[in-house]
Amino acid sequence: MNPTLKRVIFAIAGAAAGLLISFIFFADLNKGDQNASANQSKAEKVFVPYGEKDEYYMMASGGHSGQLFVYGLPSMRKIRTVPVFTPDPATGYGYDAKSKEMLGGYTWGDFHHPAISETAGDYDGQFLFANDVGNNRVAAVDLETFHTVDIMSLPNMGGPHAGVFVTENTEYIALPTRFARPLDGQFAPLDDYESEYKGVVSMTTFDREAKKFDLAYQIVLPPWSYDLSDAGKKMSSDWIVMTTYNTEFATTNLEINASQNDRDYIVLLNWKELEKQVAAGNYKDVNGAKMIDPREHKGAIYAVPVAKSPHGVDVTPDGTRFIAAGKLAPMMTVFSFQKAFDAIEKGEFTDEKYGIPVLNYEDVMEREVDPPGALGPLHTQFDDRGNAFNTMFISSEVVKWNVDTGEVIDRQPSYFSPGHAAATEGDTVSPDGKWLVALNKIAKDNFLSVGPSHPESMDLYDISGDKMEHIMAVPVDPEPHYAQIIHRDKIKTITVYPKDEARPNSVWKQDDARIERNGNEVHVYGIAMRSRFIFDAKADRPDAVTVKQGDRVFFHMTNIDLDQDITHGFGINEYDLNFEVQPGQTSTLEFVADKAGVYPIYCTNFCSALHQEMSGYLLVEPK
Amino acid sequence: MNPTLKRVIFAIAGAAAGLLISFIFFADLNKGDQNASANQSKAEKVFVPYGEKDEYYMMASGGHSGQLFVYGLPSMRKIRTVPVFTPDPATGYGYDAKSKEMLGGYTWGDFHHPAISETAGDYDGQFLFANDVGNNRVAAVDLETFHTVDIMSLPNMGGPHAGVFVTENTEYIALPTRFARPLDGQFAPLDDYESEYKGVVSMTTFDREAKKFDLAYQIVLPPWSYDLSDAGKKMSSDWIVMTTYNTEFATTNLEINASQNDRDYIVLLNWKELEKQVAAGNYKDVNGAKMIDPREHKGAIYAVPVAKSPHGVDVTPDGTRFIAAGKLAPMMTVFSFQKAFDAIEKGEFTDEKYGIPVLNYEDVMEREVDPPGALGPLHTQFDDRGNAFNTMFISSEVVKWNVDTGEVIDRQPSYFSPGHAAATEGDTVSPDGKWLVALNKIAKDNFLSVGPSHPESMDLYDISGDKMEHIMAVPVDPEPHYAQIIHRDKIKTITVYPKDEARPNSVWKQDDARIERNGNEVHVYGIAMRSRFIFDAKADRPDAVTVKQGDRVFFHMTNIDLDQDITHGFGINEYDLNFEVQPGQTSTLEFVADKAGVYPIYCTNFCSALHQEMSGYLLVEPK
C-alpha cells in the first residue's frame, strides 16, 4: 500500500477510536447521582486542607518555556516555577551576574526531560538535571534551594532530546542528540547527509560538591534521530538504552520519509566499557570533546531492531527488561537484557551498521503486547506490583498491563492525547504504585477558553487499586514533556542562606555598607533589609547612589534578614533591571549607567508592611 | 512618643495579634471529625469534575514576572500565563517581529494592577489593561485571543503604581506615578526634590477598533507618592480618587521619614473638567505630553486629608462613597462624594497645596470603622448586599462590615499577610457576592518547601453567606498584587484566527510557499501545517533554507491548520530563536544569520502524532 494512504487510514482510524473512547468516558461521567458521589470521593482525594501538605513533588519540564514546573500531588497545584534555561524577572534569574553568566547570552531553552539524581537506583532528592533541546545545554538544579546552579553547553550536538537520564548512582547524565548535524559546527550540504552529518551522545558527569558539570566523553553515531533513552538498573546497570527514528536518513519531509522502515533500532551502550576506552585513550578530540567512534572502538555499542519510530524505551524497576513503545506501531515490545547479553556473548549478529553490531530481534524480544485498538503507545511507567502503564497518544488512554504475562489489566481514557506519563517514584528501582499523571498534548476546549491556544492538560489517576481511577484533569502552561514524582520526605531544603562573613562582596553590618570608586567602575557594597536599602552607611542619604553617565556600576547586595521568606527585590525604574536577594544571600548586579537622569530603585518583592517605602534613587549625572 | 519607638511597638503588637489569630484558626482547623466533614464540603465546593468548567476567570497580576496569570474559580487552578511585559519563549512572545517591537527592547515589567474594560460600570470582557511599575508602560490584552495587542511607554513617569483603573465606560485608563522624578528625563539632585521632582498622572485612552493606546494628557502634581486609585461610578463617574503617601517630601529612609505625618491625602480629579481644559489648550507640552498644572488650571483637582500612608481607596458599587484603608492607621474611613461635592461647591477649603484646594476632613468623612485589633487595612472589596471586605495585612485576616452602618459582621483569618483582595465582579457597579480571594504577601512554609523563597499564597473565601467561609489556600508564583474576577459568560474568545488572504505576508496554498532574495535580505513566505514546514514549494527539500552568513533572514510563517488548538512552534537550534503561529495566524521572525553552519529548525509546540518529525534545516554558508 502507498505509505501516504496508509498513514491517512491509520490517522482516521486512530481519531475514530479516540472519539469513541472519549465518548464512552464522557457518557460514563454524566450518569447523575452515581457520579455526584464519585466526584465527592475524587474531590476528597485531592483536597489538601489548610495546615496539611501535598505528599509528593512533581518535577515537570516546562518545555519551550525553558523552566522547571514544580507541582504538589495529589492536589496538582503548581507550587513554583524554577527558572533554568530562560531569564525570569520574577526571581531576578538572568539579571544578577552569576545567573547571567550561566545563561551565556541565551534567552530561552527547550526543557524536555527532568531527571532527579539517584543513589542505588532511587531518587535521592539532591539535584535535578535538565536538557535544552533548543540550544544544546544541560542544567542542574540544587534541590536544597531550588536554584539552578550550573549550565553547560554541549558541543557537536543538535538538540539533546533523548536526555536526560541518569545512571544508577548518577555516575553519568546522558544526552543523545535528536537532529544530526556536521561535527564541530562545520557547514555541509544536506546532499552529504549520510557521510557528513552525525548523531552524538554526550556523557556528562556532575560533581555534587563543586556543583559543576563536566563533559566526560561523546559517542559519534550515524545520523539517525535519537528520541528517548533510559539507564539500566541492577543487573543492567552498566547499560543505557536509546530509541532511534529516521534510520532512513531522510533529509526532507520526515513525516513521510522517516516513517518508511518497518523497523528502527534500540541502541544499547555499555558505559562502563566506554569509560575504559576513554581511559585507554581510544578517542579523538572533536571540538573539545573526547569522541568515541564505534567504527574504531568495538565492544560497547549494539543495536536491536524495534517496531518503527519508537518514542520511549524504559527499563523495568528490577532492571531485567527494557520496553519500547512504538509510536507508529500499535504495540509495546518487551526485550530481555539477559537475552541481549547472551546474544552479544555468542556474537550472534544479523548485520552491522556504522560499526554497530545488530542483534536479531527474535533473539532479544520476549513479548509483544498489542491491546486491540490501543494506538500510539508512547511511554511506559511502572508500579510496585509488576505492572506497566502505557500512554496511548492516538487512542487517548492509559493501558495497564502485567510485564511478566503481557495480560492487559485495565484501560482508562485520558483527557486528550497523552504524551509521557509519570508514576510516583516511577523511574526508580522502587516505584510505589500510588499515582500516575498523564501529560497530554493538544487540548480540546474543556477548560475556560483563553483563545486559539488552549491550555495543555494533565490527567491524574489513582493507580493504587486493581483498576485505575481517573481523578481529574488540570490545565498547565506550555509545555510539560515529562515529569518525575518524588516523595516529599526525600527533599531537604534550606530556609535561609547561611551567614557567611567570608563570602566575597558580602556585607553583614549596616555600618560596613559603602561605595568604592575605581576609575569608571563604581562598586556598591550594600545591604537589603526590612524595609530599606543601605548603600553607603556614612552618607546623608544611605539609600541613594550618584554615578556619572557611562560608569560601570556594580551593586553587591546582601540580604541580612535571616528570616523565613524575607526575600528582597531590587528593581531600577526605566533601566530594565531587576534582581533579588533571598534571606542571607549575596548577589551582584552589573550594568553600565548609559542613561543620564534620576532613576528610582525599589524593592520589587513584597517584604513587609513598609515594603512600599523600601526605595532609593540612582542618580546618573550627565556627561 | 518617638516615632521609631511607636513603630516598633506597633509592629510587635501587630505580630502578636497575627500570631494569636493564626493560632486560633489553626487550632480550629484541627478539631478532628468535625473538620473532616467540613473539609469534605470544602473539597466539593472547589472540585470541577471532568466535563465541567470553572464559573469565573480570575485575572491576576504576575507582579515582577511582568505577566498576566489567569486562574479558574472556584478550582483556583492556573489556566494560562499570558505574556505582557516580559518575553516568553513558551508562546514565542518577544521573538516574532510584532511582539518584539511592542516590548521595545525591555526584558521585564512589574505588572501590578489589572483592569478589565468596562461599559456602564460593568466589566464588558473585551480588554484587560495593565501597568508596568518597573519600566513605565501600559499594556492592553485582547480577551478574544488573550494576546497582548498594544504597549505604550509613558514619558515623565516614575513607576505608574497607582494604576490601572478605568472610568465607567473606559473613556480613560488612568496611571498615577509612585516615585517622583524630574520631568522630561532631566537630572536634578535630591536636594532639589521639592522644587524639581514631580508626581505625574497619565490619562490614556484606548481605541477598541484599532486596538491602540493614546496618551490624552498628563497632570503634574507635587512629589508625593501615589499608591492606588479608583474611578467613580454613577453619581461620581466624572471623578477619580487616588491615595498619597510621603507628603513629607522625604528623600531618604522612607520607612521612617515618610511615616511622620498623621494625615496624608486622597486626591480627587474631575476628568471631565480636565478634558475640557485640555480641549481649551490649557496645558504645556512636556516631553510630548499635554501637561496640566493645578497651579495654573483650577477647578478640577482637590485633596482630602486621610489617615496616614493609606494604601487603597475604593469606590462603593453605587458610587456614593469612597473608602480609604489606612495601612499605618488601623481603620477604614468612609468618605461621601456628595459631601465632597457640597464642600467644593461652597468653596470650604482649609488649605492649598501646590494649587490644590484641601477640603476639611470632617466635612467629607462619613464614618471611621475601627475593628478592635484589626491592623494594617489595605484594600476594600464589595458584595451585592451593601457589605465591604477589608484585608488586614498585619493582623492577617479579612473583615466584613456594613458600609451604611459600619457594623463589623465577620472576621476570618487569612493564610498569612493579605495584600489586595478580589471579589467576584468586585470592582463593578454590580458585584455578585459569591467569592473573595485574598492575595497574600510573604508566606510561612505551609506548602511543600522550595527553598528560601516560599511560594506566595492566595486564600479563597465563600462570601455567599452571612459569615465568610475560608475554603483553602493555594500557592502561586511571585507575585500577584491584584486581580479582577469576571464571570465566564462575559468572555468571548475566538478559536481560530480568520483565514484572511489579504493579510500581508500570509501564504495559504502550499504551492505559494516561496523564498525571495533581495540583496542580503532573504524573505521566506512559508507554511506550518501538520506535520511539516514548507518554505519553498518548488525545492527538492521544501523544508530547508540555505542562506549566506550575514544575511538578514525573515521567516513569514502562516499556520494553515484551521483547527482547534493546532499551534505550531518554530525553533532554530543554537540560534536562540523560537516563536509560534496559532491556527490561522501569520507571524514574522527576523534575524541576522551571523553564525555559519547547519541549524535544525523544529516545531517546538506539540502538534500531532508526527510532531517529532516536523523539522527542517537552516543552512548558513560561511562567508
Interface residues (C-beta under 8 A of the other chain):
Chain A: A11 G14 F26 L29 N30 N35 N39 Q40 K42 A43 E44 V46 F47 V48 P49 Y50 G51 K53 D54 Y57 G62 G63 H64 S65 G66 V70 G72 M76 R77 K78 I79 R80 T81 V82 T86 P87 D88 P89 A90 T91 G105 Y106 T107 W108 G109 D110 V133 G134 N135 N136 E144 T145 F146 H147 G158 G159 R178 F179 R181 P182 G185 Q186 F187 A188 P189 L190 Y197 S225 D227 Y245 N246 T251 T252 N253 L254 E255 A258 S259 H311 K327 L328 G376 F393 I394 Y415 S417 G419 K441 I442 A443 K444 D445 N446 F447 L448 S449 V450 G451 P452 S453 H454 P455 H470 M472 A473 V474 P475 D477 P478 E479 H481 R488 I491 T493 I494 T495 V496 Y497 S531 R532 D540 R541 P542 D543 A544 T546 Q564 D565 I566 T567 G569 G571 N573 E574 D576 N578 E580 Q582 P583 G584 Q585 A596 G597 V598 Y599 P600 Y602 T604 N605 F606 C607 S608 A609 L610 H611 Q612 E613 M614 S615 G616 Y617 L619 V620 E621 P622
Chain B: A11 G14 F26 L29 N30 N35 N39 Q40 K42 A43 E44 V46 F47 V48 P49 Y50 G51 K53 D54 Y57 G62 G63 H64 S65 G66 V70 G72 M76 R77 K78 I79 R80 T81 V82 T86 P87 D88 P89 A90 T91 Y95 G105 Y106 T107 W108 G109 D110 V133 G134 N135 N136 E144 T145 F146 H147 G158 G159 R178 F179 R181 P182 G185 Q186 F187 A188 P189 L190 Y197 S225 D227 Y245 N246 T251 T252 N253 L254 E255 A258 S259 H311 K327 L328 G376 F393 I394 Y415 S417 G419 K441 I442 A443 K444 D445 N446 F447 L448 S449 V450 G451 P452 S453 H454 P455 H470 M472 A473 V474 P475 D477 P478 E479 H481 R488 I491 T493 I494 T495 V496 Y497 S531 R532 D540 R541 P542 D543 A544 T546 Q564 D565 I566 T567 G569 G571 N573 E574 D576 N578 E580 Q582 P583 G584 Q585 A596 G597 V598 Y599 P600 Y602 T604 N605 F606 C607 S608 A609 L610 H611 Q612 E613 M614 S615 G616 Y617 L619 V620 E621 P622
